[in-house]
Amino acid sequence: MKTSFLTFILFLNMLYHAGNMAEYEFTYNNNKVYMKFKIDKSELAALNLSVYCKDDINTSLCINDYLNKNLIVKINDKLVQFTLENSFMENHHLVINLSGSNYFAKINKISVINECFYDQNRNFKNRLIFNFNNYKKSFLLNINKNTINLNLQ
């Protein structure tokens, strides 16, 4: 009985912390696209951020710059750059809220190429979550499948 209970607890822990993964949630509000980037504190510590940023730059600003270089997001064929809104720690995760640079009356097409963190960890995964009005889907990307193209028409 104790072994079954311990196995169950370990299984729940695996579900709660997938490991080697970052999450990107895209939302659409007031004609703008927003992104919430989320990464576990231990995953972040395992990455060598000094490869990407100068020592004197804030971690959230560093990641914002890194995402704009390694995460290509196009909405209706227009490149979207993201700007840091705020960041905070929540349940051992760094959460960074970013806002897109463009305004869109309607979203018809989304294209994402995600190259984030594969240079340091070939097993890293990136979960993309799209939460646009009636469109709600999630995709898991990896080094071999790093692109998503969606038509919302």
ZILINQUI-V241095 format. One record per residue. RES is the residue in one small letter. OMEGA is omega in whole degrees, 0 to 359 (NA if undefined). Layout:
# ZILINQUI-V241095
RES,OMEGA  RES,OMEGA
This chain:
# ZILINQUI-V241095
m,180  k,180  t,178  s,180  f,179  l,177  t,179  f,179  i,178  l,177  f,178  l,178  n,178  m,178  l,183  y,181  h,183  a,179  g,178  n,184  m,170  a,183  e,180  y,179  e,180  f,176  t,182  y,182  n,180  n,177  n,177  k,176  v,178  y,178  m,172  k,178  f,184  k,178  i,179  d,181  k,180  s,176  e,180  l,180  a,181  a,179  l,179  n,183  l,180  s,175  v,185  y,191  c,174  k,183  d,187  d,182  i,177  n,182  t,181  s,177  l,177  c,181  i,176  n,178  d,180  y,180  l,180  n,178  k,189  n,178  l,181  i,179  v,175  k,175  i,182  n,179  d,176  k,179  l,179  v,172  q,183  f,180  t,180  l,174  e,178  n,177  s,181  f,175  m,179  e,179  n,178  h,177  h,169  l,179  v,179  i,177  n,183  l,177  s,180  g,186  s,187  n,173  y,181  f,176  a,180  k,176  i,179  n,189  k,178  i,176  s,180  v,170  i,184  n,178  e,189  c,169  f,179  y,180  d,180  q,182  n,183  r,179  n,182  f,179  k,178  n,179  r,176  l,178  i,178  f,182  n,182  f,178  n,182  n,181  y,180  k,180  k,179  s,180  f,178  l,181  l,176  n,184  i,181  n,178  k,186  n,186  t,174  i,174  n,183  l,172  n,183  l,182  q,NA
